[in-house]
Amino acid sequence: MEVMTRPRLGRGLEALLGEQGREGESGPPRTVPLQRIQRNPYQPRKQFDEEELQALTESIRSHGILQPLLVREHGDGYQLVAGERRLRAAEAAGLREVPVHIVRLDDQQLFEAALVENLHRRDLNPLEKAHSFKDYLERFGLTQEQLANRLCLDRTTISNLLGLLHLPAEVQEAIRLGQITLGHAKALKGLTDPARQISMCKEIIMKNLSVHAVELLVRQQRLEAAGGPLHDTEGNAARPASEKTAHVQALEDELRQRLAVKVEIRVKAKDKGQIILGFSSNDDFERLIDVLRR
């Protein structure tokens, strides 16, 4: 098989295929038996919306396939390059033949085509992207920087997605189900203890916490984990958190979750003490003032 010079993928599949990628592009597409087309083994999307597939199936029954599939020759048949949803809908509609354009791609280009086709789709969740990037890098021995250049992405985008695969399984499942966002997941990576990541993830879902609120909570927990004695405004050593009653600690937790800032209750005597609210920016300060004025 002829191996094409690999261009960058910034303009999508056309940039990948190049002028020599198609056979007979100016002419009509070729019609091939549907059963001779194999799935793309590098397809990053694992789940497909059933309602959308059903709607596409009905459209194909009524109007046929308006945009030919992209395939490459493979063995005595073909292998899908792009058009997974159309292929599935054609099968559901009972078609025996489908229109195709044939392109010449090697395995690496086939993998890249699958990534390009799905990279910006809303229904491709971050974990599916992360697994695809990981598989690509391991299979072809490229660096994150090289993959970023191939896909015209920032390297940190790829790094952040790959970092999701280091989160606990429970957190990854929440990402997959759309219960927490990529922003939430990035904030959770600031916690090094998997048990705390899982606990915070459950709290995000239960209380519908914003990404900003989670970032503040994570920052607070990291500061607390760093240790060091706290002091009150008079220079006296504050009572260690471990000596606080369960009731006081519960109140701190409740206020911290409600306000999404550092909260400390310092009990000095039977009926005296302080409630200290921390803020790290002017926005935090203004938000706290608004809450307290209500």
MIDO-848132 format. One line per field, with one value per residue: x, y, z of N, C-alpha, C in turn; residue number from 1. Coordinates in Angstrom, 2 decimals. Layout:
// residues N
n_xx c(X,...)
n_yy c(Y,...)
n_zz c(Z,...)
ca_xx c(X,...)
ca_yy c(Y,...)
ca_zz c(Z,...)
c_xx c(X,...)
c_yy c(Y,...)
c_zz c(Z,...)
nr c(NUM,...)
***
This chain:
// residues 294
n_xx c(0.85,0.55,2.20,1.31,2.71,2.61,0.45,-0.33,-3.20,-4.96,-7.06,-8.93,-10.30,-9.79,-7.28,-5.74,-6.17,-5.31,-4.42,-3.93,-5.19,-7.78,-9.47,-10.50,-12.00,-13.33,-15.30,-18.36,-19.31,-18.30,-20.30,-20.64,-20.98,-22.52,-21.85,-19.22,-17.73,-15.66,-15.60,-13.97,-11.10,-9.95,-11.77,-12.69,-15.04,-17.23,-19.83,-23.07,-25.67,-28.85,-31.34,-30.59,-29.36,-31.58,-33.13,-31.46,-31.44,-34.11,-34.08,-32.26,-33.65,-35.66,-34.39,-31.97,-28.32,-26.79,-24.26,-21.37,-19.62,-16.30,-13.76,-11.09,-9.17,-8.99,-7.68,-9.76,-11.84,-13.20,-12.31,-13.66,-13.16,-14.24,-17.45,-19.02,-21.54,-23.30,-22.83,-23.75,-26.44,-27.23,-27.04,-29.05,-31.20,-31.45,-30.04,-28.33,-26.24,-23.89,-22.87,-19.47,-16.33,-13.07,-10.07,-6.51,-4.79,-2.43,-2.07,-1.51,-2.40,-5.07,-5.89,-5.48,-7.35,-9.72,-9.53,-9.56,-12.10,-13.79,-12.94,-13.94,-16.57,-19.51,-20.62,-18.60,-17.03,-14.71,-13.14,-13.18,-11.72,-9.30,-8.50,-8.19,-6.09,-4.06,-3.86,-3.03,-0.51,0.96,0.87,2.15,4.43,4.86,5.46,3.70,3.89,4.39,2.00,0.23,1.05,0.36,-2.41,-2.98,-3.35,-3.09,-0.41,-0.92,-3.61,-3.83,-2.26,-3.76,-6.08,-5.08,-4.30,-6.65,-6.93,-5.57,-7.12,-9.32,-11.41,-14.12,-14.38,-13.72,-15.90,-17.94,-17.22,-17.54,-20.30,-21.14,-21.64,-19.85,-17.77,-15.06,-13.61,-14.17,-12.91,-10.22,-9.71,-9.98,-7.71,-5.86,-5.88,-4.12,-4.77,-6.56,-8.94,-9.90,-10.34,-12.46,-14.40,-14.72,-15.67,-18.18,-19.38,-19.46,-21.34,-23.60,-24.12,-24.06,-21.81,-19.93,-17.20,-15.38,-15.91,-15.09,-12.37,-11.54,-12.11,-10.41,-7.95,-7.98,-7.99,-5.51,-3.82,-4.42,-3.52,-0.85,-0.05,1.28,1.13,-1.74,-2.56,-4.29,-5.72,-4.47,-2.08,-1.99,-1.65,-3.73,-6.40,-5.69,-6.99,-7.59,-8.41,-10.82,-14.34,-16.62,-18.95,-18.24,-16.41,-18.14,-19.79,-17.92,-17.34,-19.86,-20.23,-18.01,-18.62,-20.95,-20.11,-17.84,-15.20,-12.23,-12.83,-12.75,-13.44,-12.78,-12.68,-12.50,-13.29,-15.95,-18.24,-17.19,-15.39,-14.18,-15.19,-13.61,-13.25,-11.75,-10.36,-9.21,-9.09,-10.29,-12.74,-13.68,-13.93,-15.93,-18.04,-18.44,-19.22,-21.64,-23.11,-23.20,-24.69,-27.23)
n_yy c(-1.20,2.22,4.71,7.76,11.08,12.53,15.06,17.91,17.95,20.04,21.06,19.11,16.03,16.36,17.54,15.45,13.40,14.46,15.38,13.09,11.08,10.15,7.97,8.59,10.93,12.98,11.75,9.78,8.19,4.86,1.92,-0.49,-3.79,-3.83,-5.69,-6.24,-4.32,-3.56,-2.56,0.42,-0.20,1.55,3.29,5.86,6.43,4.82,4.61,5.23,7.50,6.32,7.37,9.32,7.65,6.16,8.13,8.82,6.40,6.22,8.40,7.52,5.34,6.69,8.54,7.53,7.17,10.16,11.26,9.78,6.97,6.85,4.67,2.22,-0.03,-3.37,-6.40,-8.75,-7.05,-4.09,-1.42,0.65,4.15,6.69,7.59,6.10,6.26,6.49,4.02,2.20,2.99,2.42,-0.36,-0.91,0.02,-1.86,-1.87,-3.20,-2.43,0.28,3.67,4.60,6.33,5.56,5.54,5.86,4.82,4.25,2.29,4.11,6.55,5.88,5.62,8.26,9.54,8.62,9.83,12.57,12.80,12.50,14.15,16.70,16.29,16.57,14.38,12.66,11.58,12.88,10.74,8.79,10.10,10.32,7.61,6.92,8.62,7.59,4.93,5.45,6.75,4.72,2.70,3.74,4.92,7.68,10.99,13.07,15.70,15.41,14.20,16.25,18.18,16.84,16.84,19.47,20.59,21.98,20.92,20.64,20.11,17.47,16.29,16.86,15.38,12.76,12.56,12.00,9.30,8.40,8.80,7.53,4.62,5.05,7.82,8.16,6.87,8.63,10.78,9.65,9.24,11.80,13.11,14.66,17.35,17.92,20.01,19.79,17.33,17.94,19.63,17.83,16.31,17.65,16.64,14.18,11.82,8.97,8.16,10.55,11.91,10.42,10.87,13.66,13.80,12.55,14.45,16.64,15.77,15.33,17.87,19.54,21.15,23.94,24.28,26.18,26.31,23.76,23.89,25.72,24.31,22.11,23.41,24.36,21.96,20.97,22.86,22.47,19.86,20.28,21.12,22.72,25.07,27.01,30.43,32.78,36.12,37.42,36.28,33.94,30.44,28.54,26.27,22.92,21.22,18.58,18.51,19.65,19.53,17.06,18.24,20.93,20.58,19.50,21.68,23.43,22.04,22.14,24.92,25.43,23.96,25.22,27.86,27.61,28.35,28.72,27.84,28.39,27.57,28.89,28.13,29.81,30.12,29.11,30.43,31.95,32.90,32.59,32.93,32.30,33.33,32.57,34.11,34.18,35.88,38.92,38.46,36.27,37.56,39.52,37.81,36.51,38.68,39.31,37.01,37.14,39.41,38.76)
n_zz c(0.00,-0.79,1.02,2.22,2.44,5.60,6.41,8.56,10.79,11.04,9.47,9.51,8.17,5.44,5.31,6.24,4.35,1.90,-1.51,-2.95,-1.65,-2.20,-4.46,-7.62,-6.89,-8.16,-9.56,-9.37,-6.23,-5.25,-5.10,-2.62,-1.18,1.97,3.92,3.49,4.69,7.29,10.75,12.03,13.76,15.50,16.48,18.59,19.94,22.06,22.87,21.61,20.91,21.22,20.38,18.49,16.61,15.82,14.60,12.48,11.15,10.24,8.50,6.58,5.58,4.26,2.54,1.78,1.89,2.10,2.26,1.26,2.74,4.12,3.28,3.46,1.46,2.55,3.14,1.58,1.45,2.83,5.11,7.55,7.54,8.13,9.34,11.13,12.47,10.32,9.09,11.04,11.17,8.55,8.55,10.43,9.00,7.11,4.69,1.87,0.31,0.18,-0.51,-1.14,-0.66,-1.57,0.21,0.65,3.24,5.89,8.95,11.05,10.03,9.73,12.39,13.20,11.59,12.72,15.22,14.49,13.30,15.48,17.52,18.27,18.84,20.78,22.04,22.52,25.22,27.74,28.78,26.78,24.82,26.20,26.52,23.84,23.05,24.70,23.74,21.12,21.49,22.75,20.84,18.55,19.47,19.90,21.26,23.64,22.79,20.05,19.20,19.84,17.99,15.63,15.78,16.00,18.56,21.88,23.91,26.63,26.70,25.83,27.81,30.13,29.63,29.51,32.13,33.45,33.47,35.62,37.78,40.39,39.80,40.40,40.16,37.48,36.34,37.01,35.44,32.91,32.86,32.81,35.16,36.54,35.40,33.02,34.07,36.82,37.27,36.72,38.84,40.97,40.65,42.06,44.57,46.29,47.52,46.80,48.13,49.16,46.81,45.75,47.72,47.55,44.94,45.16,46.76,45.05,43.17,44.78,45.89,43.77,43.13,41.94,39.57,40.41,43.16,43.93,43.33,45.27,47.61,47.32,47.35,49.95,51.43,50.73,51.87,54.55,54.83,54.58,57.03,60.08,62.73,63.53,64.26,66.33,66.11,68.20,68.51,69.91,70.18,68.18,68.87,68.16,65.30,65.74,68.36,68.45,69.05,67.78,66.98,66.48,64.37,62.47,62.01,60.88,58.51,57.28,56.87,55.24,52.97,52.14,51.66,50.18,50.80,52.84,56.15,59.61,62.91,65.96,69.21,72.17,74.80,77.03,76.03,73.99,71.02,67.62,64.22,61.36,58.11,55.13,52.19,48.81,46.71,45.16,44.01,45.51,47.96,47.42,46.80,49.25,50.83,49.59,50.22,53.05,53.43,52.76)
ca_xx c(0.00,1.31,2.12,1.33,3.36,1.59,0.29,-0.98,-4.62,-5.71,-8.27,-9.79,-9.98,-9.26,-5.84,-5.14,-6.26,-4.50,-4.93,-3.77,-5.82,-9.01,-9.43,-11.66,-12.82,-14.16,-16.40,-19.35,-18.79,-18.48,-21.25,-20.07,-21.83,-22.32,-21.25,-17.78,-17.08,-15.35,-15.54,-12.67,-10.66,-9.44,-12.88,-12.62,-16.36,-17.71,-21.28,-23.79,-27.00,-29.82,-32.37,-29.99,-29.20,-32.90,-33.53,-30.65,-31.91,-35.34,-33.71,-31.63,-34.72,-36.45,-33.62,-30.69,-27.13,-26.50,-22.81,-20.72,-18.68,-14.90,-13.22,-9.83,-9.14,-8.43,-7.90,-10.63,-12.97,-12.90,-12.32,-14.22,-12.30,-15.11,-18.87,-19.50,-22.99,-23.99,-22.72,-24.67,-27.81,-27.48,-27.30,-30.37,-32.21,-31.52,-29.40,-27.36,-25.11,-23.73,-21.89,-18.23,-15.12,-11.95,-8.87,-5.33,-4.22,-1.83,-2.73,-1.38,-3.31,-6.43,-6.11,-5.58,-8.63,-10.76,-9.43,-9.99,-13.54,-14.55,-12.29,-14.72,-17.97,-19.94,-20.99,-17.40,-16.69,-13.26,-12.45,-12.99,-10.59,-8.08,-8.12,-7.72,-4.75,-3.14,-3.64,-2.25,0.87,1.62,0.95,3.06,5.65,5.03,5.36,2.51,4.15,4.22,0.57,-0.37,1.34,-0.40,-3.83,-3.09,-3.87,-2.10,0.05,-1.55,-4.93,-3.61,-1.76,-4.87,-6.98,-4.41,-4.27,-7.91,-6.80,-4.95,-8.12,-9.97,-12.45,-15.41,-14.36,-13.77,-17.27,-18.72,-16.90,-18.15,-21.74,-21.45,-22.03,-18.92,-17.17,-13.61,-13.10,-14.21,-11.90,-8.91,-9.57,-9.80,-6.34,-5.07,-5.84,-3.29,-5.34,-7.71,-10.14,-10.40,-10.86,-13.77,-15.30,-15.03,-16.48,-19.55,-19.88,-19.76,-22.59,-24.70,-24.41,-23.98,-20.80,-19.30,-15.77,-14.67,-16.07,-14.25,-10.97,-11.28,-12.11,-9.19,-6.85,-8.06,-7.58,-4.06,-3.19,-4.58,-2.66,0.54,0.21,1.72,0.20,-2.47,-2.58,-5.38,-5.30,-3.72,-0.81,-2.08,-1.79,-5.13,-6.63,-5.54,-8.26,-7.87,-9.00,-12.16,-15.41,-17.21,-19.97,-17.57,-15.89,-19.28,-20.21,-16.91,-17.56,-21.09,-19.98,-17.05,-19.33,-21.93,-19.47,-16.74,-13.97,-11.65,-13.59,-12.21,-14.11,-11.84,-13.38,-11.53,-13.86,-17.23,-19.18,-16.46,-14.61,-14.14,-15.42,-12.69,-13.52,-10.62,-10.62,-7.94,-9.18,-11.33,-14.02,-14.11,-14.35,-17.23,-19.07,-18.73,-19.99,-23.02,-23.77,-23.42,-25.68,-28.57)
ca_yy c(0.00,3.45,5.50,9.17,12.00,12.89,16.48,18.20,17.65,21.19,21.28,17.94,14.86,16.73,17.75,14.14,12.59,15.06,15.33,11.75,10.11,9.60,7.41,9.03,11.83,13.83,10.96,9.33,7.20,3.46,1.21,-1.77,-4.51,-3.37,-6.75,-6.30,-3.20,-3.80,-1.39,1.02,-0.73,2.64,4.19,6.25,6.50,3.50,4.67,6.02,7.87,5.46,8.18,9.90,6.58,5.81,9.21,8.69,5.20,6.58,9.28,6.70,4.55,7.57,9.30,6.90,7.79,11.35,11.47,8.46,6.60,6.76,3.35,1.85,-1.44,-4.16,-7.81,-8.89,-6.14,-2.70,-1.06,1.99,5.25,7.69,7.40,5.01,6.38,6.16,2.58,1.54,3.29,1.68,-1.73,-0.94,0.27,-3.04,-1.69,-4.22,-1.74,1.67,4.41,4.85,6.82,4.75,6.32,5.04,5.19,3.19,2.16,5.32,7.54,5.44,5.99,9.72,9.92,8.36,10.89,13.84,12.79,12.50,14.94,17.85,15.92,16.72,13.11,11.90,12.07,13.04,9.47,8.14,10.78,9.97,6.23,6.91,9.22,6.64,3.82,5.96,7.00,3.44,1.89,4.29,5.39,9.11,11.75,13.93,16.88,15.03,14.01,17.58,18.81,16.16,17.18,20.92,20.84,22.34,19.71,20.52,19.51,16.02,15.90,16.90,14.26,11.53,12.54,11.45,7.84,8.11,8.98,6.27,4.12,5.69,9.17,8.01,6.52,9.86,11.56,8.97,9.45,13.23,13.61,15.76,17.84,17.86,20.99,19.17,16.27,18.59,20.11,16.67,15.82,18.35,15.80,13.00,10.63,8.48,8.14,11.92,12.23,9.79,11.57,14.97,13.56,12.32,15.72,17.45,15.28,15.50,19.27,20.29,22.18,24.51,23.99,27.15,25.89,22.58,24.34,26.33,23.25,21.33,24.24,24.38,20.66,20.83,23.70,21.81,18.68,20.73,21.24,24.01,25.60,28.23,31.37,33.73,37.50,37.89,35.57,32.73,29.23,28.09,24.89,22.01,20.71,17.25,18.65,20.22,18.56,16.61,19.22,22.09,20.16,19.35,23.04,23.92,21.38,22.66,26.28,25.34,23.47,26.22,29.09,27.25,29.03,28.19,28.21,27.84,28.00,28.85,28.26,30.27,29.89,28.44,31.15,32.90,32.30,33.30,32.21,32.93,33.00,32.96,34.34,34.25,36.84,39.93,37.83,35.51,38.52,40.09,36.77,36.32,39.83,39.17,35.95,37.60,40.50,38.25)
ca_zz c(0.00,-0.87,2.24,1.87,3.36,6.57,6.69,9.83,10.74,11.50,8.70,9.54,7.36,4.13,5.46,6.42,3.14,0.86,-2.87,-3.52,-0.77,-2.77,-5.80,-8.39,-6.09,-9.00,-10.09,-8.39,-5.27,-5.58,-4.25,-2.21,-0.22,3.35,4.73,3.23,5.38,8.70,11.61,12.30,15.06,16.34,16.78,20.01,20.57,22.45,23.10,20.61,21.35,20.52,19.73,17.29,15.64,15.29,13.69,11.27,10.47,9.52,7.40,5.54,4.96,3.39,1.55,1.47,2.48,1.30,2.29,1.20,3.79,3.74,3.61,2.82,1.11,3.65,2.80,0.41,1.62,3.16,6.52,7.68,7.97,8.76,9.08,11.98,12.71,9.07,8.87,11.97,10.76,7.31,8.96,11.06,7.97,6.25,3.39,1.48,-0.31,0.59,-1.32,-0.42,-1.31,-1.11,0.48,0.91,4.53,6.70,10.25,11.84,9.45,10.03,13.79,13.23,10.98,13.71,16.23,13.92,13.07,16.73,18.56,18.71,19.02,22.17,22.64,22.83,26.55,27.95,29.01,25.49,24.20,26.93,26.18,22.46,23.03,25.33,22.80,19.98,21.91,23.03,19.62,17.55,20.12,19.79,22.50,23.73,21.98,18.65,18.96,19.85,16.69,14.58,15.88,16.18,19.90,22.88,24.58,27.94,26.51,25.82,29.14,31.09,29.36,29.93,33.59,33.95,33.59,36.90,38.83,40.80,38.89,40.73,39.61,36.03,35.96,37.12,34.24,31.76,32.92,32.74,36.48,36.80,34.16,32.92,35.01,38.15,37.33,36.80,40.22,41.84,40.53,43.05,45.76,46.00,48.17,46.03,48.96,49.24,45.48,45.63,48.63,46.98,43.75,45.63,47.27,43.87,42.58,45.73,46.16,42.51,43.34,40.75,39.45,41.26,44.55,44.14,43.33,46.56,48.62,47.14,47.83,51.41,51.96,50.55,52.88,55.84,54.85,54.70,58.47,60.58,63.72,63.24,65.37,66.26,65.88,69.35,68.54,70.70,69.38,68.07,69.30,67.03,64.76,66.28,69.67,68.33,69.20,66.52,66.60,65.88,63.08,61.56,61.64,59.94,57.23,56.68,56.38,54.15,51.78,51.71,51.23,49.27,51.20,54.07,57.35,60.86,64.14,67.07,70.49,73.16,76.13,76.95,75.17,73.16,69.95,66.33,62.96,60.41,56.71,54.29,50.77,48.10,45.62,45.34,43.66,46.68,48.99,47.04,46.91,50.67,51.31,49.12,51.00,54.42,53.43,52.45)
c_xx c(0.89,1.11,2.28,2.17,2.31,1.53,-0.28,-2.48,-5.50,-7.00,-9.16,-9.34,-9.38,-7.75,-5.12,-5.08,-5.38,-5.09,-4.88,-4.49,-7.02,-8.74,-10.70,-12.57,-13.76,-15.35,-17.37,-18.74,-19.06,-19.50,-20.69,-21.04,-21.50,-21.59,-19.74,-17.02,-16.89,-15.34,-14.10,-12.20,-10.18,-10.54,-12.86,-13.97,-16.89,-19.23,-21.92,-25.20,-28.05,-30.89,-31.83,-29.79,-30.52,-33.37,-32.75,-31.07,-33.17,-35.04,-33.10,-32.67,-35.48,-35.63,-32.32,-29.55,-26.70,-25.00,-22.11,-19.78,-17.26,-14.38,-11.83,-9.92,-8.43,-8.74,-8.72,-11.87,-12.50,-12.94,-12.76,-13.17,-13.12,-16.55,-19.48,-21.00,-23.77,-23.96,-23.69,-26.13,-28.18,-27.77,-28.69,-31.48,-32.34,-30.91,-28.41,-26.11,-25.08,-22.73,-20.64,-17.25,-13.97,-10.72,-7.73,-4.65,-3.54,-2.51,-2.66,-2.31,-4.77,-6.81,-6.31,-6.90,-9.77,-10.74,-9.96,-11.51,-14.33,-14.08,-13.18,-16.21,-18.33,-20.21,-19.79,-16.88,-15.17,-12.50,-12.22,-11.82,-9.28,-7.59,-7.58,-6.32,-3.72,-2.82,-2.76,-0.78,1.63,1.83,2.04,4.30,5.91,4.98,4.06,2.68,3.93,2.75,-0.14,-0.15,0.54,-1.86,-4.07,-3.78,-2.73,-1.69,-0.60,-2.95,-4.81,-3.16,-2.88,-5.82,-6.35,-4.36,-5.54,-7.79,-6.12,-5.92,-8.75,-11.11,-13.79,-15.49,-14.43,-15.19,-18.17,-18.46,-17.61,-19.64,-22.14,-21.89,-21.09,-18.24,-15.66,-12.97,-13.09,-13.08,-10.50,-8.67,-9.30,-8.38,-5.40,-5.00,-5.07,-3.85,-6.57,-9.01,-10.75,-10.96,-12.27,-14.80,-15.70,-15.90,-17.95,-20.19,-20.26,-21.12,-23.77,-25.11,-24.32,-23.00,-20.23,-17.82,-14.98,-14.75,-15.17,-12.78,-10.61,-11.21,-10.84,-7.99,-6.82,-7.56,-6.07,-3.30,-3.27,-3.66,-1.19,0.94,0.68,0.71,-0.45,-2.46,-3.75,-4.82,-4.47,-2.40,-0.83,-2.26,-3.24,-5.23,-6.50,-6.88,-8.62,-8.54,-10.41,-13.20,-15.96,-18.24,-19.35,-17.02,-16.99,-19.77,-19.22,-17.13,-18.79,-20.88,-19.02,-17.73,-20.31,-21.26,-18.33,-15.50,-13.44,-12.42,-12.93,-12.98,-13.12,-12.59,-12.35,-12.01,-15.23,-18.17,-18.48,-15.68,-14.65,-14.56,-14.60,-12.98,-12.35,-11.06,-9.29,-7.97,-10.28,-12.70,-14.57,-14.65,-15.73,-18.34,-19.44,-19.56,-21.44,-23.78,-24.12,-24.49,-27.10,-29.36)
c_yy c(1.25,4.26,6.96,9.95,12.56,14.39,16.66,18.09,18.84,21.43,20.05,16.85,15.22,16.93,16.41,13.37,13.14,14.85,13.91,10.69,9.43,8.99,7.86,9.96,12.66,13.07,10.55,8.32,5.79,2.85,-0.16,-2.46,-4.10,-4.42,-6.87,-5.18,-3.55,-2.47,-0.86,0.54,0.34,3.66,4.56,6.24,5.10,3.46,5.61,6.28,7.11,6.27,8.82,8.84,6.19,6.85,9.11,7.47,5.49,7.47,8.49,5.83,5.41,8.16,8.64,7.61,8.94,11.64,10.12,8.23,6.67,5.40,3.22,0.37,-2.21,-5.62,-7.92,-8.01,-4.73,-2.50,0.39,2.98,6.28,7.42,6.27,5.06,6.02,4.66,1.82,1.76,2.55,0.22,-1.86,-0.75,-0.90,-2.87,-2.82,-3.61,-0.29,2.35,4.71,5.61,6.01,5.64,5.37,5.55,3.99,3.19,3.44,6.40,7.18,5.83,7.50,10.19,9.72,9.43,12.21,13.90,12.99,13.51,16.05,17.55,15.99,15.38,12.19,12.40,12.09,11.73,8.72,8.77,10.36,8.56,6.17,7.51,8.24,5.49,4.25,6.11,5.69,2.63,2.40,4.95,6.87,9.76,12.56,15.16,16.58,14.83,15.35,18.29,18.17,16.61,18.67,21.26,21.35,21.07,19.53,19.91,17.98,15.54,15.86,15.73,12.94,11.41,11.98,9.96,7.43,8.31,7.64,5.90,4.79,7.09,9.10,7.68,7.76,10.77,10.97,9.22,10.91,13.81,14.71,16.12,17.64,18.85,20.47,18.15,16.86,19.10,18.95,16.12,16.53,17.62,14.53,11.71,10.17,8.48,9.53,12.37,11.67,10.52,12.92,14.84,13.35,13.62,16.66,17.08,15.59,16.96,20.16,21.44,22.66,24.12,24.91,26.74,24.70,22.98,24.94,25.28,22.41,22.11,24.26,23.07,20.45,21.67,23.04,20.59,19.05,20.94,22.62,24.57,26.88,29.12,32.31,35.13,38.05,37.15,34.31,31.52,28.79,26.64,23.96,21.44,19.38,17.33,19.24,19.13,18.19,17.60,20.43,21.73,20.00,20.72,23.65,23.34,21.92,24.05,26.27,24.90,24.50,27.45,28.85,28.09,28.36,28.73,27.57,28.44,27.81,29.12,28.61,30.02,29.27,29.10,32.15,32.17,33.15,32.35,32.96,32.40,33.48,33.22,34.59,35.20,37.84,39.36,37.02,36.45,39.09,39.06,36.51,37.46,39.73,38.13,36.44,38.69,39.99,38.00)
c_zz c(0.00,0.41,1.88,2.87,4.31,6.79,8.08,9.67,11.10,10.74,8.61,8.60,6.00,4.20,5.60,5.10,2.02,-0.52,-3.44,-2.70,-1.39,-4.14,-6.52,-7.62,-6.94,-9.56,-9.01,-7.43,-5.77,-4.62,-3.93,-1.25,1.21,4.18,4.51,3.94,6.86,9.46,11.71,13.68,16.02,16.70,18.27,20.71,20.82,22.64,22.09,21.11,20.53,19.79,18.44,16.21,14.99,14.28,12.38,10.46,9.65,8.33,6.25,4.84,3.93,2.25,1.14,2.18,1.58,1.23,2.31,2.39,3.24,4.19,3.00,2.48,2.21,3.38,1.52,0.52,1.92,4.68,6.63,8.17,8.72,8.37,9.89,12.19,11.46,8.78,9.77,11.57,9.48,7.61,9.56,10.04,6.99,4.88,3.12,0.88,0.17,-0.32,-0.50,-1.30,-0.72,-0.94,0.80,2.17,5.17,8.06,11.07,11.33,9.73,11.47,13.89,12.65,11.96,14.80,15.70,13.77,14.36,17.76,19.11,18.87,20.50,22.83,22.84,24.17,26.76,28.14,27.70,24.74,24.86,26.57,24.74,22.35,23.59,24.37,21.63,20.35,22.13,21.74,18.67,18.15,19.97,21.18,22.49,22.84,20.50,18.31,18.93,18.53,15.57,14.58,16.03,17.51,20.78,23.62,25.94,27.84,26.54,27.19,30.16,30.88,29.80,31.45,34.19,34.21,34.89,38.07,39.19,39.85,39.13,40.13,38.08,35.56,36.02,35.91,33.03,31.69,32.83,34.06,36.96,35.49,34.17,33.89,36.43,38.29,37.45,38.21,41.18,41.77,41.49,44.37,45.44,46.58,47.39,46.83,49.05,47.89,45.31,46.50,48.08,45.75,44.14,46.13,46.12,43.30,43.49,45.87,44.92,42.62,42.01,40.73,40.37,42.72,44.86,44.19,44.69,47.67,48.54,47.66,49.35,52.00,51.81,51.57,54.25,55.95,55.01,56.15,58.85,61.54,63.27,64.47,65.20,66.14,67.02,69.49,69.36,69.79,69.36,68.49,68.11,66.60,65.37,67.64,69.61,68.50,67.83,66.02,65.91,64.50,62.04,61.09,60.65,58.55,56.51,56.10,55.19,52.86,51.25,51.08,50.24,49.53,52.47,55.26,58.57,62.04,65.29,68.37,71.56,74.59,75.93,75.97,74.26,72.08,68.70,65.22,61.91,59.01,55.88,52.86,50.09,46.91,45.92,45.01,44.83,47.75,48.68,47.17,48.36,51.24,50.86,49.93,52.39,54.51,53.20,53.71)
nr c(1,2,3,4,5,6,7,8,9,10,11,12,13,14,15,16,17,18,19,20,21,22,23,24,25,26,27,28,29,30,31,32,33,34,35,36,37,38,39,40,41,42,43,44,45,46,47,48,49,50,51,52,53,54,55,56,57,58,59,60,61,62,63,64,65,66,67,68,69,70,71,72,73,74,75,76,77,78,79,80,81,82,83,84,85,86,87,88,89,90,91,92,93,94,95,96,97,98,99,100,101,102,103,104,105,106,107,108,109,110,111,112,113,114,115,116,117,118,119,120,121,122,123,124,125,126,127,128,129,130,131,132,133,134,135,136,137,138,139,140,141,142,143,144,145,146,147,148,149,150,151,152,153,154,155,156,157,158,159,160,161,162,163,164,165,166,167,168,169,170,171,172,173,174,175,176,177,178,179,180,181,182,183,184,185,186,187,188,189,190,191,192,193,194,195,196,197,198,199,200,201,202,203,204,205,206,207,208,209,210,211,212,213,214,215,216,217,218,219,220,221,222,223,224,225,226,227,228,229,230,231,232,233,234,235,236,237,238,239,240,241,242,243,244,245,246,247,248,249,250,251,252,253,254,255,256,257,258,259,260,261,262,263,264,265,266,267,268,269,270,271,272,273,274,275,276,277,278,279,280,281,282,283,284,285,286,287,288,289,290,291,292,293,294)
***
